[in-house]
Amino acid sequence: MTDLIPVSYAELVRSGVHALRGLGFRFSSAERGAHTLAASQAATGLALRAIRLAQDRIGLRDRPAIGVSELRAGILRIDAGGRSLLEMAPLLVDALAADAKRHGRAVLLAENCPDLPFVVDLAVRSRHLACAMACLYQSGSQGDATAGGFVGRGDQLIGGALTSEAFAMIASSPVIERFNAGSLVSACDGGRDRVLLLASDGDADALAEEPLWPGLFSRSERQGWQDASRWLGAIEQSIKGEILVDPEDFAFFTSCVARIWVPTSERSRAQQG
């Protein structure tokens, strides 16, 4: 077994800005994304691997414009154009929260939005919302799919893997009918690289405390990172302590930092190696 490398949370955030800039992100996106990267690595252990595996596309600027269509009041469909959830997560939460405040309820389906370990950032940001939030996600092709979700309000969070049968139950449930979102739940299950978000401002407790949720989420050993009840605690523990990182993933991370960071002193040159 490969020995993992301990890295401080603060260092991952600080160097993460340089690493994402090295991958091609604009400064504002890199600054936001560094926090997403650190939180997702602390919660899942997979964030650095995700950017390493996606290095050929994750920071590309030559991509289609983000497509936004309002299906009806409070229901948005967004085509991310292949942009990573690392980049899109803060924007999606902002759009969802604004619609929930305006309409009382909000639904947002993001398509062509890969790199699922960064759904953690959606949960982290939802802690600061006045409304409850539910998230369903799907990536990969049939037989190699990762599907799941989480629901919560504030620090109360549950979630895990979801089967197609579970998606069908959610699509026909009363809580989803109140959102007029049954077809979008089915669309999320039927596609790849899709994230569906629901937020409820006026009846937040009804969404967060819907008895349907706990019985649907499962904990897969293969996809243990999906257990959302562990995410926030893992992040808090890592902030106080350290994050363990795979050596191959960390070597790629530091190589990205080196692309953009120019040492300005003898000490920093020595640290860079």
N, C-alpha and C positions, 0 to 999 in steps of 0.2 A: 504493500500500500504506500502511495506517495505521501510524504510528509507535507502537511499544509503549512503555509506561511502566515504568521500573525501580522496583521496590519491594523493600525488604529483607524477608527471611523473618520476622525478629523483629517487624517492624511489622505484617505480615499476620496473625501470630498474635495480637498485642496488640489490634489494631483488629478482628480477626475476632470476638472475644468480643462487642464492642459491635454489630457488624454483624448477627450472628446473634440477639442480643437484640432488635435492631430489627426483625428478621423474625418475632419471636414465640417464639423458643426460650426455655425456662427457663434459668436461669443455669448450672446444672450441665451441661446439654446443650450450651449455648453454649461453655462453657469447654473441654469435650472436643472439640466440633466445630471450634473454631478451629484446633486442631492438625491435624485431618483436612483442613480446608479448605486450609491452607498446604501441607501435604505433597502433596495432590492437585493443587494449582495448579502446584507446582514440577515434578511428574512429568508432567503431561498438558497443562498450559496451559488447561484447560477448566473448572476448578472454579468460578471466579467467574461464568463464563457459565452454568454449570449452575444456580446459585442465582438468577441473574437471570431465566432462562427459567422457573424453577419458583417464582417469588416469590409467586404467588397461592395456593400450597398448602404450601410447604416448611416453614413455621413454625406451621401451624394446630394449635391444641390441641383443637379439637372434632372428634376422630376416634375411630373404634372402638378398643376396647382391643386390645392386642397378643394374638393368639391363639397358644397353644402347645399342641401335641399330641405326645406321645411315641408314635411308631409301633411301636417296640420298643426294647429296651435299647440306648442309644447312638445312636438315630436320632430326630431332632427335626424337626418341620415347624412353621414359624413364619409366621403371617400378620401382616405389619408394619402392615397397615391404611393403606397409603399413605405411611407415614413414609419420609423420604429415607434412603438409605444413609449419608449424612452423619451422621445421628443414630443409625442402627442399628449401624454397623460395630463400634464398641467392644463393644457388648452381644453381638453375634453371636460375636465372637472369644472373649469370656469364657465364653459358654455352650458353645462348641465345645471349648475347652481343658479345661473342667471335666469334660465327658463323656469326652474322650479319656483323661484321667487316671484316671477312674473305671472305664472299660470297656476301655481299651487302644486302641480305635478309636472314632471318632465321625463322624456324618454329620448335617448340618443343611441343610435347604432353607428359605430365606426367600422368601416370596411377597409381592407388592404392595409391593416395596421399590425405588423408582425412583432415578434419578440415578447411572448407572454409573461416571462418572469417580472416584467415591469408593471404588471397589474397591481403589484404591491403599492406602487406610488398612488394609485387611485384610492386605495384603502387609507393610506397615510393622510392624504389630503382631505378625505371625507371626514376625518376627525374634527376638522375646523368648520364644518358646515352646520348650519342650524337644522338641516333636513336629514332624514335617513337616506341611505343609498344602497341599491342592490346592483350587482355586476354579474354578468354572464359572459363567458369567453370561449372561443373555439379556435384552434389552430391545427394545421396538419391535414393530411388526406386520410381517407377512411383506412382503418387498420393502423395508422400511425398518428392518430389525433390526440390532442390534449384539450380536454373540455372541462370546464368547471365554473365556479363562481363564488361570490361571497355576498353577505348582506350585513349591515350594521349601522349603528348610530353612535357617534362619539367613540369611546374606547371599547364598546361591545361589538365584537366581530366574530362571525362564524363563516365557514366556507370549506370547500374541498372540491373533489372531482365530481363531475356529473355525467351520467349516461344519457343516451338518446331518449330513453324512456323517461328519465327525470326531466329533460327539456320539454317533452310532450306534456307531462303533468303540469309543469310551470306555465306553459302556453295556454292551457285551458283553465287555469286556476282563477278564482274570483279576484284576487289582488291584481293579476295581470289584465283581466277584463276591465277593471276600473281604470287602467292606464291605456286601454285600447291598443295593447302592444302584443297581442297573441301572435300576429303574423311576423312581427320583428323577432320574437323569441324563436320561432320556427326558422326564420332566415339566418339567425345567429348559429343555430345548430346545423343548418344545411350548408354552411360555407366554411371558409378558412380565413384565419387572420381577422376575426371579427370580435368586437367587444360591444356588448349592449349594457347601457347604464340606465337606471331608473332612480329618480329622486322624488320624494314626497315632502312638501313643506307643510301643508295644512294638516294632513293626517299621517305624520311621520311615524307614529307608533304603530299604525296599521300595517305599514310596509315592513318595518324592522321586526315586529313581533308576530308576523304572519306565521301560524303554526305549521304551515307547509314546509318551510325551509329546513329545519333541523334533520328531518327524515330523508332529505334528498341528497345531501352532501355525503360523499364517501371519502375514505382515506386510503389512497392507493400507495403501496410501498414503492412502486416504480415512480410515482409522482408525489412523493411525500411533501414537496415544497408547497403543494396546493392547500395544505391545512392552514387556513387563514387565521384560525384562533391563536396560532403561534407567532404570527408576523410581528405584531406590535411589541410583544414582550422580547422577542429576539433583537429587535432594533434598539430598544432601551438598554438591553444588556450589552450590546455591541458598542453603544455610545460610551458607556462607562468602562468597558474593557477593550476588546479587540475583535476584529473580524478574521476568520480563517479563510485563506484563499489558496486555490490550486496553483502550484508553481508555474505550470504552462500558461494559465490564464493571467497570472501576475506578470510573467515575462512579456506577454503581449501588451498588457496594460502599460508597463514602463516603457516599452518601445514606442507606444503612441505618445507618451509624455515627451520622449526625447525628440520627436518630430517637430515639436512646437516650442519647447522650453530651451532657451539659450542661457547657459550658466553665466553669471555675472561676477562671480568671485571665486577665489581659489577653493573656498570651503564648498560652494555649490558645485564646482567642477568635480571635486573629490567625491561628493555625494552622488553625482550623476554617474561616476565611474567612467 
